[in-house]
Amino acid sequence: MSIQSSIQSLAPGLSPVGTRIAAEILARPDIVMDETISQFAVRCQTSEASIVRFCRTLGLTGYSQLRIQLASEIGRETAHRDDAGDPANTRWRSAISPSDSLADAVAKVSFAEKVGLQETIAALDLAVLEKVVAGLVTADRSVMFGVGASALAAGDLTQKLLRIGRVSFSFIDAHEAVATASLLSPGDVAMGFTHSGRTNEIAHFLRTARARGATTVVITNTSDTPATELADLTLFTKVRETVFRSGDMASRIAQLSLVDCMWIGVAQHDHERTTEALATTYDSVKPLRGARPRRAI
């Protein structure tokens, strides 16, 4: 997992000092490579000791290792984009601003989505994914719930599971989601989608499902949140938020990539049943597509 994504994930739970340090790094990661620890501490209005403690929170030995990790990371990111008009390759990594051209904004959205997708898959815990897939395979029913953009991923997984004969429901209304969760049983699966991990509706949904003995799963971008505490299993996206919400757009793509991973795992479990169900459902909706008129010969 990248250092920048790690910082993004930890940022909501940091102290005020840690939040300032995180904000400076995320805004301009190249600054860390240009400044000594003393200079960077002044920039963050804190002490060198606080900088070291922040680094250790990330699992690093200190500021020197932070600089090395960021230099390597930025080098990899730079390799993904050849921007001769911006030799420093910083423009496309920064937040979208009102002064950006449409081309710049598109490049930044593309970068955020590409990096979010790559880091989500690279950091995917396959052992957890296997447990989630096993839960969906054996569940009598699964219930998905997301609020806002996260509801799109929840609905997509439900649609995919229904296409292969699995009993699944998804909700965008909190009352309906919680009411359904209150009727779940051990062996059922309740899955919440929340980028922040702090959506109250998702936490209440998971809490209700857990009280009924259902397996609770959360898809989120942030660790140590109310949602992760209530989840038996957690799958993480790795998306960097930005001021102009390009990170929020990328989070939808990252969530959908995890949906595809979960679905393909379930589909592979019983290949014959899956292919038969897909063929049956495909044929069933053929009349709704309409037949194309034949060309005269």
One Martini backbone bead per residue (centre of mass of N, CA, C, O) as a GRO file, in nm:
protein
  297
    1MET     BB    1   0.097   0.034   0.021
    2SER     BB    2   0.084   0.354   0.004
    3ILE     BB    3   0.164   0.631   0.177
    4GLN     BB    4  -0.066   0.817   0.086
    5SER     BB    5  -0.293   0.613   0.148
    6SER     BB    6  -0.228   0.576   0.444
    7ILE     BB    7  -0.275   0.866   0.528
    8GLN     BB    8  -0.567   0.884   0.430
    9SER     BB    9  -0.674   0.658   0.619
   10LEU     BB   10  -0.567   0.796   0.900
   11ALA     BB   11  -0.658   1.099   0.918
   12PRO     BB   12  -0.937   1.095   1.082
   13GLY     BB   13  -0.762   0.982   1.361
   14LEU     BB   14  -0.599   1.225   1.406
   15SER     BB   15  -0.443   1.464   1.531
   16PRO     BB   16  -0.398   1.791   1.481
   17VAL     BB   17  -0.100   1.753   1.411
   18GLY     BB   18  -0.133   1.509   1.219
   19THR     BB   19  -0.320   1.657   1.022
   20ARG     BB   20  -0.116   1.870   0.927
   21ILE     BB   21   0.094   1.676   0.818
   22ALA     BB   22  -0.086   1.524   0.620
   23ALA     BB   23  -0.174   1.771   0.449
   24GLU     BB   24   0.109   1.845   0.345
   25ILE     BB   25   0.175   1.578   0.203
   26LEU     BB   26  -0.078   1.555   0.017
   27ALA     BB   27  -0.042   1.829  -0.131
   28ARG     BB   28   0.309   1.799  -0.119
   29PRO     BB   29   0.520   1.541  -0.138
   30ASP     BB   30   0.786   1.686  -0.254
   31ILE     BB   31   0.866   1.848   0.001
   32VAL     BB   32   1.000   1.621   0.166
   33MET     BB   33   1.248   1.600  -0.037
   34ASP     BB   34   1.339   1.919   0.006
   35GLU     BB   35   1.319   1.889   0.320
   36THR     BB   36   1.392   1.901   0.622
   37ILE     BB   37   1.278   1.830   0.930
   38SER     BB   38   1.292   2.121   1.028
   39GLN     BB   39   1.140   2.255   0.793
   40PHE     BB   40   0.883   2.080   0.812
   41ALA     BB   41   0.807   2.155   1.103
   42VAL     BB   42   0.759   2.453   1.044
   43ARG     BB   43   0.538   2.415   0.832
   44CYS     BB   44   0.358   2.243   1.059
   45GLN     BB   45   0.379   2.366   1.343
   46THR     BB   46   0.615   2.184   1.482
   47SER     BB   47   0.799   1.912   1.577
   48GLU     BB   48   1.028   1.672   1.522
   49ALA     BB   49   0.899   1.460   1.707
   50SER     BB   50   0.622   1.463   1.560
   51ILE     BB   51   0.725   1.361   1.291
   52VAL     BB   52   0.831   1.090   1.394
   53ARG     BB   53   0.563   0.986   1.509
   54PHE     BB   54   0.416   0.989   1.241
   55CYS     BB   55   0.598   0.784   1.098
   56ARG     BB   56   0.541   0.551   1.303
   57THR     BB   57   0.239   0.531   1.237
   58LEU     BB   58   0.329   0.417   0.940
   59GLY     BB   59   0.586   0.218   1.002
   60LEU     BB   60   0.828   0.405   1.037
   61THR     BB   61   1.138   0.518   1.153
   62GLY     BB   62   1.130   0.798   0.979
   63TYR     BB   63   1.196   1.063   0.774
   64SER     BB   64   1.388   0.920   0.580
   65GLN     BB   65   1.188   0.694   0.497
   66LEU     BB   66   0.972   0.880   0.389
   67ARG     BB   67   1.140   0.998   0.158
   68ILE     BB   68   1.198   0.733   0.012
   69GLN     BB   69   0.907   0.639  -0.033
   70LEU     BB   70   0.809   0.890  -0.189
   71ALA     BB   71   1.014   0.883  -0.419
   72SER     BB   72   0.928   0.606  -0.525
   73GLU     BB   73   0.629   0.668  -0.568
   74ILE     BB   74   0.655   0.912  -0.761
   75GLY     BB   75   0.814   0.758  -0.974
   76ARG     BB   76   0.586   0.562  -1.049
   77GLU     BB   77   0.376   0.775  -1.124
   78THR     BB   78   0.538   0.917  -1.345
   79ALA     BB   79   0.555   0.664  -1.536
   80HIS     BB   80   0.234   0.688  -1.606
   81ARG     BB   81   0.325   0.990  -1.704
   82ASP     BB   82   0.374   1.194  -1.998
   83ASP     BB   83   0.452   1.542  -1.919
   84ALA     BB   84   0.608   1.786  -2.088
   85GLY     BB   85   0.452   2.043  -1.959
   86ASP     BB   86   0.536   1.887  -1.665
   87PRO     BB   87   0.825   1.800  -1.535
   88ALA     BB   88   0.728   1.753  -1.225
   89ASN     BB   89   0.454   1.605  -1.210
   90THR     BB   90   0.218   1.775  -1.024
   91ARG     BB   91  -0.051   1.863  -1.151
   92TRP     BB   92  -0.197   1.567  -1.173
   93ARG     BB   93  -0.170   1.524  -0.838
   94SER     BB   94  -0.356   1.742  -0.783
   95ALA     BB   95  -0.605   1.931  -0.725
   96ILE     BB   96  -0.883   2.050  -0.838
   97SER     BB   97  -0.920   2.359  -1.012
   98PRO     BB   98  -1.060   2.646  -1.147
   99SER     BB   99  -0.795   2.681  -1.349
  100ASP     BB  100  -0.850   2.439  -1.493
  101SER     BB  101  -0.865   2.263  -1.748
  102LEU     BB  102  -1.034   2.014  -1.886
  103ALA     BB  103  -0.784   1.841  -1.940
  104ASP     BB  104  -0.676   1.849  -1.652
  105ALA     BB  105  -0.924   1.730  -1.510
  106VAL     BB  106  -0.921   1.462  -1.663
  107ALA     BB  107  -0.635   1.376  -1.576
  108LYS     BB  108  -0.697   1.371  -1.269
  109VAL     BB  109  -0.921   1.166  -1.273
  110SER     BB  110  -0.762   0.943  -1.409
  111PHE     BB  111  -0.543   0.919  -1.194
  112ALA     BB  112  -0.721   0.858  -0.946
  113GLU     BB  113  -0.850   0.600  -1.066
  114LYS     BB  114  -0.595   0.438  -1.135
  115VAL     BB  115  -0.463   0.437  -0.855
  116GLY     BB  116  -0.703   0.325  -0.695
  117LEU     BB  117  -0.716   0.055  -0.847
  118GLN     BB  118  -0.425  -0.046  -0.809
  119GLU     BB  119  -0.416  -0.027  -0.490
  120THR     BB  120  -0.656  -0.205  -0.427
  121ILE     BB  121  -0.544  -0.466  -0.556
  122ALA     BB  122  -0.262  -0.473  -0.418
  123ALA     BB  123  -0.410  -0.467  -0.112
  124LEU     BB  124  -0.558  -0.723  -0.131
  125ASP     BB  125  -0.714  -0.953   0.083
  126LEU     BB  126  -0.749  -1.279   0.002
  127ALA     BB  127  -0.845  -1.408   0.265
  128VAL     BB  128  -1.092  -1.226   0.298
  129LEU     BB  129  -1.221  -1.271   0.025
  130GLU     BB  130  -1.272  -1.576   0.067
  131LYS     BB  131  -1.470  -1.535   0.305
  132VAL     BB  132  -1.677  -1.369   0.157
  133VAL     BB  133  -1.739  -1.571  -0.064
  134ALA     BB  134  -1.826  -1.802   0.124
  135GLY     BB  135  -2.063  -1.647   0.246
  136LEU     BB  136  -2.220  -1.604  -0.025
  137VAL     BB  137  -2.247  -1.905  -0.105
  138THR     BB  138  -2.401  -2.001   0.178
  139ALA     BB  139  -2.615  -1.802   0.167
  140ASP     BB  140  -2.952  -1.744   0.165
  141ARG     BB  141  -2.881  -1.432   0.209
  142SER     BB  142  -2.821  -1.095   0.086
  143VAL     BB  143  -2.730  -0.761   0.211
  144MET     BB  144  -2.720  -0.436   0.065
  145PHE     BB  145  -2.554  -0.116   0.166
  146GLY     BB  146  -2.582   0.228   0.050
  147VAL     BB  147  -2.471   0.567   0.035
  148GLY     BB  148  -2.502   0.713  -0.236
  149ALA     BB  149  -2.246   0.612  -0.428
  150SER     BB  150  -2.237   0.332  -0.273
  151ALA     BB  151  -2.508   0.221  -0.388
  152LEU     BB  152  -2.400   0.130  -0.664
  153ALA     BB  153  -2.230  -0.110  -0.566
  154ALA     BB  154  -2.453  -0.261  -0.417
  155GLY     BB  155  -2.636  -0.297  -0.669
  156ASP     BB  156  -2.434  -0.447  -0.849
  157LEU     BB  157  -2.398  -0.701  -0.676
  158THR     BB  158  -2.691  -0.786  -0.671
  159GLN     BB  159  -2.730  -0.815  -0.977
  160LYS     BB  160  -2.515  -1.035  -1.014
  161LEU     BB  161  -2.633  -1.247  -0.819
  162LEU     BB  162  -2.912  -1.275  -0.953
  163ARG     BB  163  -2.800  -1.381  -1.234
  164ILE     BB  164  -2.697  -1.661  -1.054
  165GLY     BB  165  -2.930  -1.734  -0.826
  166ARG     BB  166  -2.905  -1.531  -0.596
  167VAL     BB  167  -3.004  -1.410  -0.286
  168SER     BB  168  -3.059  -1.055  -0.319
  169PHE     BB  169  -3.022  -0.727  -0.161
  170SER     BB  170  -3.089  -0.370  -0.204
  171PHE     BB  171  -3.032  -0.040  -0.048
  172ILE     BB  172  -3.114   0.326   0.005
  173ASP     BB  173  -3.290   0.281   0.251
  174ALA     BB  174  -3.249   0.269   0.586
  175HIS     BB  175  -3.512   0.143   0.689
  176GLU     BB  176  -3.510  -0.105   0.502
  177ALA     BB  177  -3.231  -0.214   0.578
  178VAL     BB  178  -3.279  -0.249   0.885
  179ALA     BB  179  -3.533  -0.422   0.873
  180THR     BB  180  -3.397  -0.655   0.723
  181ALA     BB  181  -3.165  -0.705   0.929
  182SER     BB  182  -3.371  -0.790   1.165
  183LEU     BB  183  -3.427  -1.080   0.983
  184LEU     BB  184  -3.180  -1.217   1.012
  185SER     BB  185  -2.941  -1.489   1.000
  186PRO     BB  186  -2.739  -1.722   1.046
  187GLY     BB  187  -2.541  -1.700   0.736
  188ASP     BB  188  -2.594  -1.439   0.662
  189VAL     BB  189  -2.543  -1.131   0.467
  190ALA     BB  190  -2.399  -0.808   0.556
  191MET     BB  191  -2.338  -0.522   0.338
  192GLY     BB  192  -2.126  -0.236   0.359
  193PHE     BB  193  -2.098   0.088   0.194
  194THR     BB  194  -1.807   0.300   0.291
  195HIS     BB  195  -1.568   0.525   0.252
  196SER     BB  196  -1.533   0.643   0.556
  197GLY     BB  197  -1.684   0.456   0.794
  198ARG     BB  198  -1.907   0.699   0.919
  199THR     BB  199  -2.184   0.602   0.847
  200ASN     BB  200  -2.458   0.575   1.037
  201GLU     BB  201  -2.638   0.383   0.871
  202ILE     BB  202  -2.429   0.157   0.841
  203ALA     BB  203  -2.378   0.100   1.139
  204HIS     BB  204  -2.672   0.021   1.209
  205PHE     BB  205  -2.697  -0.208   1.008
  206LEU     BB  206  -2.462  -0.384   1.121
  207ARG     BB  207  -2.560  -0.403   1.413
  208THR     BB  208  -2.826  -0.547   1.349
  209ALA     BB  209  -2.707  -0.794   1.201
  210ARG     BB  210  -2.521  -0.895   1.428
  211ALA     BB  211  -2.752  -0.947   1.639
  212ARG     BB  212  -2.859  -1.188   1.433
  213GLY     BB  213  -2.580  -1.344   1.323
  214ALA     BB  214  -2.466  -1.213   1.092
  215THR     BB  215  -2.252  -1.151   0.841
  216THR     BB  216  -2.022  -0.885   0.843
  217VAL     BB  217  -1.959  -0.637   0.584
  218VAL     BB  218  -1.698  -0.408   0.464
  219ILE     BB  219  -1.661  -0.128   0.236
  220THR     BB  220  -1.354   0.061   0.260
  221ASN     BB  221  -1.099   0.332   0.319
  222THR     BB  222  -1.111   0.300   0.643
  223SER     BB  223  -0.973   0.261   0.943
  224ASP     BB  224  -1.090   0.272   1.250
  225THR     BB  225  -1.414   0.242   1.250
  226PRO     BB  226  -1.737   0.180   1.305
  227ALA     BB  227  -1.760  -0.022   1.069
  228THR     BB  228  -1.510  -0.207   1.133
  229GLU     BB  229  -1.607  -0.284   1.423
  230LEU     BB  230  -1.885  -0.428   1.292
  231ALA     BB  231  -1.699  -0.616   1.126
  232ASP     BB  232  -1.594  -0.930   1.033
  233LEU     BB  233  -1.535  -0.808   0.739
  234THR     BB  234  -1.270  -0.638   0.544
  235LEU     BB  235  -1.263  -0.423   0.257
  236PHE     BB  236  -1.022  -0.227   0.082
  237THR     BB  237  -0.982   0.077  -0.031
  238LYS     BB  238  -0.740   0.298  -0.234
  239VAL     BB  239  -0.814   0.632  -0.189
  240ARG     BB  240  -0.761   0.970  -0.280
  241GLU     BB  241  -0.854   1.251  -0.153
  242THR     BB  242  -1.009   1.560  -0.263
  243VAL     BB  243  -1.136   1.868  -0.279
  244PHE     BB  244  -1.295   1.792  -0.570
  245ARG     BB  245  -1.374   1.471  -0.544
  246SER     BB  246  -1.202   1.265  -0.714
  247GLY     BB  247  -1.188   1.047  -0.498
  248ASP     BB  248  -1.491   0.987  -0.490
  249MET     BB  249  -1.500   0.885  -0.776
  250ALA     BB  250  -1.282   0.660  -0.737
  251SER     BB  251  -1.432   0.493  -0.520
  252ARG     BB  252  -1.636   0.367  -0.712
  253ILE     BB  253  -1.433   0.208  -0.880
  254ALA     BB  254  -1.308   0.046  -0.646
  255GLN     BB  255  -1.569  -0.090  -0.551
  256LEU     BB  256  -1.629  -0.232  -0.824
  257SER     BB  257  -1.377  -0.408  -0.822
  258LEU     BB  258  -1.465  -0.570  -0.568
  259VAL     BB  259  -1.727  -0.674  -0.682
  260ASP     BB  260  -1.596  -0.843  -0.907
  261CYS     BB  261  -1.430  -1.024  -0.718
  262MET     BB  262  -1.667  -1.145  -0.563
  263TRP     BB  263  -1.833  -1.252  -0.802
  264ILE     BB  264  -1.620  -1.439  -0.933
  265GLY     BB  265  -1.596  -1.619  -0.686
  266VAL     BB  266  -1.886  -1.721  -0.687
  267ALA     BB  267  -1.900  -1.818  -0.984
  268GLN     BB  268  -1.661  -2.034  -0.959
  269HIS     BB  269  -1.782  -2.235  -0.754
  270ASP     BB  270  -2.026  -2.279  -0.991
  271HIS     BB  271  -1.991  -2.298  -1.313
  272GLU     BB  272  -2.241  -2.440  -1.427
  273ARG     BB  273  -2.455  -2.271  -1.284
  274THR     BB  274  -2.363  -1.998  -1.392
  275THR     BB  275  -2.384  -2.043  -1.702
  276GLU     BB  276  -2.682  -2.121  -1.696
  277ALA     BB  277  -2.793  -1.861  -1.568
  278LEU     BB  278  -2.684  -1.661  -1.780
  279ALA     BB  279  -2.831  -1.787  -2.021
  280THR     BB  280  -3.120  -1.765  -1.913
  281THR     BB  281  -3.126  -1.456  -1.860
  282TYR     BB  282  -3.053  -1.370  -2.144
  283ASP     BB  283  -3.296  -1.505  -2.291
  284SER     BB  284  -3.531  -1.366  -2.125
  285VAL     BB  285  -3.450  -1.058  -2.251
  286LYS     BB  286  -3.462  -1.058  -2.561
  287PRO     BB  287  -3.753  -0.938  -2.617
  288LEU     BB  288  -3.669  -0.650  -2.491
  289ARG     BB  289  -3.463  -0.562  -2.724
  290GLY     BB  290  -3.525  -0.642  -2.993
  291ALA     BB  291  -3.541  -0.682  -3.332
  292ARG     BB  292  -3.360  -0.674  -3.607
  293PRO     BB  293  -3.379  -0.591  -3.911
  294ARG     BB  294  -3.361  -0.730  -4.207
  295ARG     BB  295  -3.176  -0.741  -4.481
  296ALA     BB  296  -3.185  -0.694  -4.800
  297ILE     BB  297  -3.066  -0.892  -5.092
   0.00000   0.00000   0.00000
